[in-house]
Amino acid sequence: MTGEQWWFCLKHMAVEPDKGCPNKDRLGPYPTREQAAAALETAAARNKSWREADKEWDDD
């Protein structure tokens, strides 16, 4: 199925299709189930990158 989107539900700690929990309880959308499954790792990596960028900004 094309155009399908996947979400990671923070309430159930599980990958869900479009029809699932309210978006306020989910991360996404992601184009693949695998990317949605990695949502927490993706968010952690982005947060780390942003913290490092903020530290560089503050140090300048």
C-alpha positions as CSV (number, residue, x, y, z in Angstrom):
1,M,0.0,0.0,0.0
2,T,1.5,3.3,-1.0
3,G,1.1,6.5,1.0
4,E,0.9,4.5,4.2
5,Q,2.2,6.3,7.3
6,W,3.4,4.8,10.6
7,W,3.5,6.3,14.1
8,F,5.2,5.3,17.4
9,C,2.7,5.4,20.2
10,L,4.3,6.7,23.5
11,K,1.3,5.4,25.5
12,H,1.6,1.8,24.3
13,M,5.3,1.9,23.3
14,A,4.4,0.3,20.0
15,V,4.3,1.1,16.2
16,E,0.8,2.0,14.9
17,P,-0.7,2.6,11.5
18,D,-2.6,5.9,10.7
19,K,-5.6,4.6,12.6
20,G,-4.4,4.4,16.2
21,C,-4.1,6.5,19.3
22,P,-4.5,10.3,19.1
23,N,-1.5,12.1,17.5
24,K,-0.8,13.9,20.8
25,D,0.4,10.5,22.2
26,R,2.5,9.6,19.2
27,L,5.7,10.4,17.3
28,G,5.6,10.6,13.6
29,P,4.4,10.1,11.0
30,Y,7.2,8.0,9.4
31,P,7.1,6.5,5.9
32,T,8.0,3.0,7.1
33,R,7.2,0.7,10.0
34,E,10.9,0.3,10.6
35,Q,11.5,4.1,10.9
36,A,8.6,4.4,13.3
37,A,10.1,1.6,15.4
38,A,13.3,3.6,15.7
39,A,11.5,6.8,16.7
40,L,12.9,6.9,20.2
41,E,16.4,6.4,19.0
42,T,15.9,9.1,16.3
43,A,14.5,11.5,18.8
44,A,17.4,10.9,21.2
45,A,20.0,11.4,18.5
46,R,18.3,14.7,17.4
47,N,18.2,15.9,21.0
48,K,21.9,15.1,21.5
49,S,22.7,17.0,18.3
50,W,20.6,20.0,19.3
51,R,22.2,20.1,22.8
52,E,25.7,20.0,21.2
53,A,24.7,22.8,18.8
54,D,23.4,24.9,21.7
55,K,26.6,24.3,23.7
56,E,28.6,25.5,20.7
57,W,26.4,28.5,20.4
58,D,26.7,29.3,24.1
59,D,30.5,28.9,24.1
60,D,30.9,31.4,21.2
